[in-house]
Amino acid sequence: MSSLQAVPRIRRGVKCTFDQIRGSHVVLFPEGVLVLNETAASVVNLCDGKTTVGDIALRLAEEFDGVEPADVAELVERLVARRVVDIDVTDG
């Protein structure tokens, strides 16, 4: 599982957008398309290479009910596995 201190950033060649036809947020990347729910789209949008997974979880908890840091970390891990984001680990 991804550390809460990991700093995710969207990989080069990945595009986040709203697909009007599907009526949902999507991530377009060389290997395919991921359809995202609103919470997952918010996570991806916060993968800016500056914000830690823990801070992303805190921000989302202000906007959505039931957001758990472990769930955000798990989603980031899945995005890493799909080659949508890269992560760095901070010393803090």
MARPA-561634 format. One record per residue: residue in one letter; x, y, z of N, C-alpha, C in turn. Coordinates in Angstrom, 2 decimals. Atoms other than C-alpha are relative to their C-alpha. Example, Ala and Ser with C-alpha at 12.3 -4.5 7.8 and 13.67 -1.06 7.14 Angstrom:
2
<fifi rest="A" n_px="0.89" n_py="-1.19" n_pz="0.00" ca_px="12.30" ca_py="-4.50" ca_pz="7.80" c_px="0.90" c_py="1.20" c_pz="0.00"/>
<fifi rest="S" n_px="-0.82" n_py="-1.19" n_pz="-0.06" ca_px="13.67" ca_py="-1.06" ca_pz="7.14" c_px="-0.77" c_py="1.09" c_pz="0.73"/>
***
This chain:
92
<fifi rest="M" n_px="0.84" n_py="-1.19" n_pz="0.00" ca_px="0.00" ca_py="0.00" ca_pz="0.00" c_px="0.88" c_py="1.25" c_pz="0.00"/>
<fifi rest="S" n_px="-0.74" n_py="-1.24" n_pz="0.11" ca_px="1.19" ca_py="3.52" ca_pz="-0.78" c_px="0.08" c_py="0.72" c_pz="1.35"/>
<fifi rest="S" n_px="-0.19" n_py="-0.77" n_pz="-1.21" ca_px="2.61" ca_py="5.57" ca_pz="2.06" c_px="-0.80" c_py="1.29" c_pz="-0.07"/>
<fifi rest="L" n_px="0.71" n_py="-1.28" n_pz="-0.04" ca_px="0.64" ca_py="8.60" ca_pz="3.20" c_px="0.93" c_py="1.16" c_pz="-0.30"/>
<fifi rest="Q" n_px="-0.98" n_py="-1.03" n_pz="0.33" ca_px="3.88" ca_py="10.54" ca_pz="2.64" c_px="0.38" c_py="0.01" c_pz="-1.48"/>
<fifi rest="A" n_px="-0.27" n_py="0.04" n_pz="1.43" ca_px="4.02" ca_py="9.55" ca_pz="-1.03" c_px="-0.59" c_py="1.23" c_pz="-0.67"/>
<fifi rest="V" n_px="0.44" n_py="-1.18" n_pz="0.75" ca_px="3.68" ca_py="12.45" ca_pz="-3.46" c_px="-0.29" c_py="-0.42" c_pz="-1.44"/>
<fifi rest="P" n_px="0.33" n_py="0.45" n_pz="1.36" ca_px="1.79" ca_py="11.37" ca_pz="-6.59" c_px="-0.06" c_py="1.15" c_pz="-0.99"/>
<fifi rest="R" n_px="0.09" n_py="-0.97" n_pz="1.10" ca_px="2.03" ca_py="13.16" ca_pz="-9.91" c_px="-0.45" c_py="-0.75" c_pz="-1.24"/>
<fifi rest="I" n_px="0.51" n_py="0.60" n_pz="1.23" ca_px="0.26" ca_py="12.46" ca_pz="-13.17" c_px="1.16" c_py="-0.19" c_pz="-0.97"/>
<fifi rest="R" n_px="-1.07" n_py="0.31" n_pz="0.95" ca_px="2.54" ca_py="10.80" ca_pz="-15.70" c_px="-0.16" c_py="0.78" c_pz="-1.30"/>
<fifi rest="R" n_px="0.01" n_py="-0.64" n_pz="1.31" ca_px="3.47" ca_py="12.43" ca_pz="-18.97" c_px="-0.84" c_py="-0.84" c_pz="-0.96"/>
<fifi rest="G" n_px="0.84" n_py="0.70" n_pz="0.96" ca_px="0.98" ca_py="11.53" ca_pz="-21.69" c_px="-1.37" c_py="-0.39" c_pz="0.54"/>
<fifi rest="V" n_px="1.28" n_py="0.33" n_pz="-0.62" ca_px="-1.93" ca_py="11.12" ca_pz="-19.26" c_px="-0.86" c_py="1.26" c_pz="0.01"/>
<fifi rest="K" n_px="0.92" n_py="-1.14" n_pz="0.03" ca_px="-4.97" ca_py="13.38" ca_pz="-19.65" c_px="-1.24" c_py="-0.32" c_pz="0.81"/>
<fifi rest="C" n_px="1.22" n_py="0.12" n_pz="-0.79" ca_px="-7.81" ca_py="13.87" ca_pz="-17.18" c_px="-1.03" c_py="0.94" c_pz="-0.61"/>
<fifi rest="T" n_px="1.03" n_py="-0.81" n_pz="0.64" ca_px="-11.07" ca_py="15.10" ca_pz="-18.64" c_px="-1.38" c_py="-0.52" c_pz="0.38"/>
<fifi rest="F" n_px="1.38" n_py="0.44" n_pz="-0.18" ca_px="-14.85" ca_py="14.89" ca_pz="-18.44" c_px="-0.52" c_py="-0.44" c_pz="-1.35"/>
<fifi rest="D" n_px="0.52" n_py="0.55" n_pz="1.25" ca_px="-16.33" ca_py="12.66" ca_pz="-21.14" c_px="-1.50" c_py="0.25" c_pz="-0.06"/>
<fifi rest="Q" n_px="1.41" n_py="-0.36" n_pz="0.13" ca_px="-19.66" ca_py="14.14" ca_pz="-22.23" c_px="-0.85" c_py="-1.20" c_pz="-0.40"/>
<fifi rest="I" n_px="0.77" n_py="1.16" n_pz="0.47" ca_px="-20.74" ca_py="10.92" ca_pz="-23.95" c_px="-0.25" c_py="-0.97" c_pz="1.15"/>
<fifi rest="R" n_px="0.16" n_py="0.91" n_pz="-1.14" ca_px="-20.12" ca_py="8.75" ca_pz="-20.87" c_px="-0.66" c_py="0.68" c_pz="1.19"/>
<fifi rest="G" n_px="0.54" n_py="-0.75" n_pz="-1.13" ca_px="-21.25" ca_py="11.50" ca_pz="-18.53" c_px="0.81" c_py="-0.22" c_pz="1.27"/>
<fifi rest="S" n_px="-0.85" n_py="0.24" n_pz="-1.17" ca_px="-18.28" ca_py="10.85" ca_pz="-16.26" c_px="1.43" c_py="0.47" c_pz="-0.26"/>
<fifi rest="H" n_px="-1.41" n_py="-0.35" n_pz="0.08" ca_px="-14.71" ca_py="11.77" ca_pz="-15.51" c_px="0.78" c_py="-1.20" c_pz="-0.51"/>
<fifi rest="V" n_px="-0.84" n_py="1.07" n_pz="0.52" ca_px="-12.08" ca_py="9.76" ca_pz="-17.37" c_px="1.46" c_py="0.43" c_pz="0.04"/>
<fifi rest="V" n_px="-1.43" n_py="-0.19" n_pz="0.15" ca_px="-8.34" ca_py="9.37" ca_pz="-17.45" c_px="0.38" c_py="-0.70" c_pz="-1.29"/>
<fifi rest="L" n_px="-0.47" n_py="0.55" n_pz="1.26" ca_px="-6.89" ca_py="8.86" ca_pz="-20.91" c_px="1.51" c_py="-0.18" c_pz="0.11"/>
<fifi rest="F" n_px="-1.42" n_py="0.27" n_pz="-0.06" ca_px="-3.48" ca_py="7.21" ca_pz="-21.04" c_px="0.35" c_py="-0.96" c_pz="-1.13"/>
<fifi rest="P" n_px="-0.36" n_py="0.80" n_pz="1.17" ca_px="-1.48" ca_py="5.31" ca_pz="-23.68" c_px="-0.57" c_py="-1.42" c_pz="0.00"/>
<fifi rest="E" n_px="0.48" n_py="1.37" n_pz="-0.06" ca_px="-2.69" ca_py="1.92" ca_pz="-22.44" c_px="-1.52" c_py="-0.11" c_pz="0.01"/>
<fifi rest="G" n_px="1.44" n_py="0.11" n_pz="-0.02" ca_px="-6.37" ca_py="2.81" ca_pz="-22.29" c_px="-0.71" c_py="1.19" c_pz="0.62"/>
<fifi rest="V" n_px="0.86" n_py="-1.01" n_pz="-0.60" ca_px="-9.15" ca_py="4.74" ca_pz="-20.57" c_px="-0.50" c_py="-0.55" c_pz="1.33"/>
<fifi rest="L" n_px="0.61" n_py="0.35" n_pz="-1.28" ca_px="-10.25" ca_py="4.68" ca_pz="-16.93" c_px="-1.18" c_py="0.93" c_pz="0.23"/>
<fifi rest="V" n_px="1.17" n_py="-0.79" n_pz="-0.35" ca_px="-13.74" ca_py="5.83" ca_pz="-16.03" c_px="0.03" c_py="0.15" c_pz="1.52"/>
<fifi rest="L" n_px="-0.14" n_py="-0.30" n_pz="-1.42" ca_px="-13.68" ca_py="7.52" ca_pz="-12.61" c_px="-1.30" c_py="0.50" c_pz="0.61"/>
<fifi rest="N" n_px="1.08" n_py="-0.65" n_pz="-0.72" ca_px="-16.29" ca_py="8.33" ca_pz="-10.01" c_px="0.49" c_py="1.37" c_pz="0.46"/>
<fifi rest="E" n_px="-0.35" n_py="-1.37" n_pz="-0.37" ca_px="-16.31" ca_py="11.85" ca_pz="-8.58" c_px="1.15" c_py="0.06" c_pz="1.00"/>
<fifi rest="T" n_px="-1.06" n_py="0.00" n_pz="-1.01" ca_px="-14.10" ca_py="11.00" ca_pz="-5.60" c_px="1.34" c_py="-0.35" c_pz="-0.63"/>
<fifi rest="A" n_px="-1.24" n_py="0.41" n_pz="0.66" ca_px="-11.50" ca_py="9.21" ca_pz="-7.72" c_px="0.51" c_py="1.11" c_pz="-0.93"/>
<fifi rest="A" n_px="-0.40" n_py="-1.11" n_pz="0.85" ca_px="-11.49" ca_py="12.12" ca_pz="-10.18" c_px="0.65" c_py="1.10" c_pz="0.83"/>
<fifi rest="S" n_px="-0.59" n_py="-1.01" n_pz="-0.88" ca_px="-10.78" ca_py="14.47" ca_pz="-7.28" c_px="1.40" c_py="-0.41" c_pz="0.43"/>
<fifi rest="V" n_px="-1.33" n_py="0.49" n_pz="-0.36" ca_px="-7.86" ca_py="12.28" ca_pz="-6.21" c_px="0.97" c_py="0.25" c_pz="-1.14"/>
<fifi rest="V" n_px="-0.88" n_py="-0.17" n_pz="1.16" ca_px="-6.39" ca_py="12.31" ca_pz="-9.71" c_px="0.33" c_py="1.48" c_pz="-0.20"/>
<fifi rest="N" n_px="-0.25" n_py="-1.43" n_pz="0.19" ca_px="-6.80" ca_py="16.09" ca_pz="-9.96" c_px="0.95" c_py="0.58" c_pz="1.04"/>
<fifi rest="L" n_px="-0.91" n_py="-0.47" n_pz="-1.04" ca_px="-4.83" ca_py="16.48" ca_pz="-6.72" c_px="1.38" c_py="-0.65" c_pz="-0.10"/>
<fifi rest="C" n_px="-1.31" n_py="0.61" n_pz="0.21" ca_px="-1.93" ca_py="14.35" ca_pz="-7.99" c_px="0.88" c_py="0.98" c_pz="-0.78"/>
<fifi rest="D" n_px="-0.70" n_py="-1.12" n_pz="0.62" ca_px="0.13" ca_py="17.46" ca_pz="-8.67" c_px="1.51" c_py="-0.02" c_pz="0.19"/>
<fifi rest="G" n_px="-1.43" n_py="0.07" n_pz="-0.24" ca_px="3.60" ca_py="16.32" ca_pz="-7.61" c_px="0.45" c_py="0.82" c_pz="1.19"/>
<fifi rest="K" n_px="-0.30" n_py="-0.83" n_pz="-1.17" ca_px="3.40" ca_py="18.55" ca_pz="-4.52" c_px="-0.74" c_py="-0.47" c_pz="1.24"/>
<fifi rest="T" n_px="0.90" n_py="0.36" n_pz="-1.10" ca_px="0.58" ca_py="17.16" ca_pz="-2.37" c_px="0.17" c_py="-1.47" c_pz="0.37"/>
<fifi rest="T" n_px="-0.16" n_py="1.39" n_pz="-0.43" ca_px="1.09" ca_py="14.02" ca_pz="-0.27" c_px="-1.35" c_py="-0.71" c_pz="-0.02"/>
<fifi rest="V" n_px="1.22" n_py="0.80" n_pz="-0.05" ca_px="-1.41" ca_py="11.18" ca_pz="-0.24" c_px="-0.81" c_py="0.35" c_pz="1.25"/>
<fifi rest="G" n_px="0.68" n_py="-0.37" n_pz="-1.23" ca_px="-2.22" ca_py="12.09" ca_pz="3.37" c_px="-0.72" c_py="1.33" c_pz="-0.11"/>
<fifi rest="D" n_px="0.64" n_py="-1.31" n_pz="0.19" ca_px="-2.94" ca_py="15.69" ca_pz="2.44" c_px="-1.17" c_py="-0.08" c_pz="-0.99"/>
<fifi rest="I" n_px="1.11" n_py="0.21" n_pz="0.92" ca_px="-5.08" ca_py="14.56" ca_pz="-0.49" c_px="-1.20" c_py="-0.55" c_pz="0.77"/>
<fifi rest="A" n_px="1.09" n_py="0.60" n_pz="-0.80" ca_px="-7.12" ca_py="12.44" ca_pz="1.94" c_px="-0.66" c_py="1.05" c_pz="0.88"/>
<fifi rest="L" n_px="0.56" n_py="-1.06" n_pz="-0.85" ca_px="-7.55" ca_py="15.42" ca_pz="4.29" c_px="-0.88" c_py="0.95" c_pz="-0.81"/>
<fifi rest="R" n_px="0.79" n_py="-0.91" n_pz="0.84" ca_px="-8.75" ca_py="17.66" ca_pz="1.46" c_px="-1.30" c_py="-0.64" c_pz="-0.44"/>
<fifi rest="L" n_px="1.21" n_py="0.69" n_pz="0.45" ca_px="-11.19" ca_py="15.05" ca_pz="0.21" c_px="-0.99" c_py="-0.21" c_pz="1.13"/>
<fifi rest="A" n_px="0.89" n_py="0.20" n_pz="-1.16" ca_px="-12.56" ca_py="14.43" ca_pz="3.71" c_px="-0.84" c_py="1.24" c_pz="0.26"/>
<fifi rest="E" n_px="0.77" n_py="-1.24" n_pz="-0.15" ca_px="-13.67" ca_py="18.09" ca_pz="3.72" c_px="-1.15" c_py="0.06" c_pz="-1.00"/>
<fifi rest="E" n_px="0.98" n_py="-0.08" n_pz="1.08" ca_px="-15.65" ca_py="17.53" ca_pz="0.51" c_px="-0.94" c_py="-1.21" c_pz="-0.07"/>
<fifi rest="F" n_px="0.77" n_py="1.24" n_pz="0.12" ca_px="-16.85" ca_py="13.91" ca_pz="0.69" c_px="-0.08" c_py="-0.71" c_pz="1.35"/>
<fifi rest="D" n_px="0.15" n_py="0.79" n_pz="-1.22" ca_px="-18.20" ca_py="11.78" ca_pz="3.54" c_px="0.69" c_py="-1.34" c_pz="-0.15"/>
<fifi rest="G" n_px="-0.54" n_py="1.35" n_pz="-0.05" ca_px="-16.39" ca_py="8.60" ca_pz="4.54" c_px="1.34" c_py="-0.21" c_pz="-0.68"/>
<fifi rest="V" n_px="-1.31" n_py="0.15" n_pz="0.63" ca_px="-13.01" ca_py="9.31" ca_pz="2.93" c_px="1.01" c_py="-0.44" c_pz="1.06"/>
<fifi rest="E" n_px="-1.01" n_py="0.53" n_pz="-0.91" ca_px="-10.34" ca_py="7.21" ca_pz="4.64" c_px="1.37" c_py="0.10" c_pz="-0.67"/>
<fifi rest="P" n_px="-1.34" n_py="-0.09" n_pz="0.57" ca_px="-6.61" ca_py="7.83" ca_pz="4.15" c_px="0.47" c_py="-1.31" c_pz="-0.64"/>
<fifi rest="A" n_px="-0.42" n_py="1.29" n_pz="0.56" ca_px="-6.03" ca_py="4.10" ca_pz="3.57" c_px="-0.65" c_py="-0.26" c_pz="-1.36"/>
<fifi rest="D" n_px="0.69" n_py="0.17" n_pz="1.29" ca_px="-8.61" ca_py="4.12" ca_pz="0.75" c_px="0.65" c_py="0.86" c_pz="-1.08"/>
<fifi rest="V" n_px="-0.66" n_py="-0.88" n_pz="0.96" ca_px="-6.92" ca_py="7.08" ca_pz="-0.92" c_px="1.35" c_py="-0.59" c_pz="-0.38"/>
<fifi rest="A" n_px="-1.29" n_py="0.62" n_pz="0.27" ca_px="-3.53" ca_py="5.37" ca_pz="-0.58" c_px="-0.15" c_py="-1.20" c_pz="-0.92"/>
<fifi rest="E" n_px="0.25" n_py="1.18" n_pz="0.85" ca_px="-4.97" ca_py="2.19" ca_pz="-2.13" c_px="-0.32" c_py="0.42" c_pz="-1.43"/>
<fifi rest="L" n_px="0.32" n_py="-0.49" n_pz="1.33" ca_px="-6.42" ca_py="4.14" ca_pz="-5.06" c_px="1.27" c_py="0.48" c_pz="-0.71"/>
<fifi rest="V" n_px="-1.25" n_py="-0.48" n_pz="0.59" ca_px="-3.06" ca_py="5.85" ca_pz="-5.65" c_px="0.86" c_py="-1.19" c_pz="-0.44"/>
<fifi rest="E" n_px="-0.76" n_py="1.21" n_pz="0.37" ca_px="-1.37" ca_py="2.41" ca_pz="-5.65" c_px="-0.54" c_py="-0.60" c_pz="-1.29"/>
<fifi rest="R" n_px="0.60" n_py="0.55" n_pz="1.22" ca_px="-3.84" ca_py="1.20" ca_pz="-8.28" c_px="0.32" c_py="0.88" c_pz="-1.21"/>
<fifi rest="L" n_px="-0.34" n_py="-0.92" n_pz="1.09" ca_px="-3.17" ca_py="4.31" ca_pz="-10.37" c_px="1.46" c_py="-0.16" c_pz="-0.41"/>
<fifi rest="V" n_px="-1.41" n_py="0.27" n_pz="0.30" ca_px="0.57" ca_py="3.63" ca_pz="-10.11" c_px="0.11" c_py="-1.28" c_pz="-0.82"/>
<fifi rest="A" n_px="-0.03" n_py="1.29" n_pz="0.71" ca_px="0.00" ca_py="0.02" ca_pz="-11.21" c_px="-0.49" c_py="0.14" c_pz="-1.43"/>
<fifi rest="R" n_px="0.55" n_py="-0.23" n_pz="1.35" ca_px="-2.00" ca_py="1.27" ca_pz="-14.22" c_px="0.85" c_py="0.98" c_pz="-0.80"/>
<fifi rest="R" n_px="-0.93" n_py="-0.94" n_pz="0.63" ca_px="0.84" ca_py="3.71" ca_pz="-15.04" c_px="-0.66" c_py="1.34" c_pz="-0.32"/>
<fifi rest="V" n_px="0.66" n_py="-1.30" n_pz="0.12" ca_px="-1.40" ca_py="6.75" ca_pz="-14.60" c_px="0.77" c_py="1.05" c_pz="0.79"/>
<fifi rest="V" n_px="-0.78" n_py="-0.92" n_pz="-0.83" ca_px="0.65" ca_py="8.34" ca_pz="-11.80" c_px="1.32" c_py="-0.65" c_pz="0.41"/>
<fifi rest="D" n_px="-1.27" n_py="0.40" n_pz="-0.64" ca_px="4.19" ca_py="8.14" ca_pz="-10.43" c_px="-0.04" c_py="0.54" c_pz="1.41"/>
<fifi rest="I" n_px="-0.06" n_py="-0.52" n_pz="-1.36" ca_px="4.98" ca_py="8.60" ca_pz="-6.76" c_px="1.44" c_py="0.21" c_pz="0.44"/>
<fifi rest="D" n_px="-1.26" n_py="-0.27" n_pz="-0.69" ca_px="7.85" ca_py="10.07" ca_pz="-4.77" c_px="-0.32" c_py="-0.10" c_pz="1.47"/>
<fifi rest="V" n_px="0.21" n_py="0.07" n_pz="-1.44" ca_px="8.31" ca_py="9.61" ca_pz="-1.04" c_px="0.81" c_py="1.13" c_pz="0.63"/>
<fifi rest="T" n_px="-0.66" n_py="-1.11" n_pz="-0.68" ca_px="9.10" ca_py="12.63" ca_pz="1.13" c_px="0.67" c_py="-0.52" c_pz="1.26"/>
<fifi rest="D" n_px="-0.67" n_py="0.37" n_pz="-1.25" ca_px="11.32" ca_py="12.54" ca_pz="4.20" c_px="-0.84" c_py="0.28" c_pz="1.21"/>
<fifi rest="G" n_px="0.83" n_py="-0.41" n_pz="-1.12" ca_px="8.59" ca_py="14.05" ca_pz="6.38" c_px="-0.95" c_py="-1.03" c_pz="0.34"/>
***
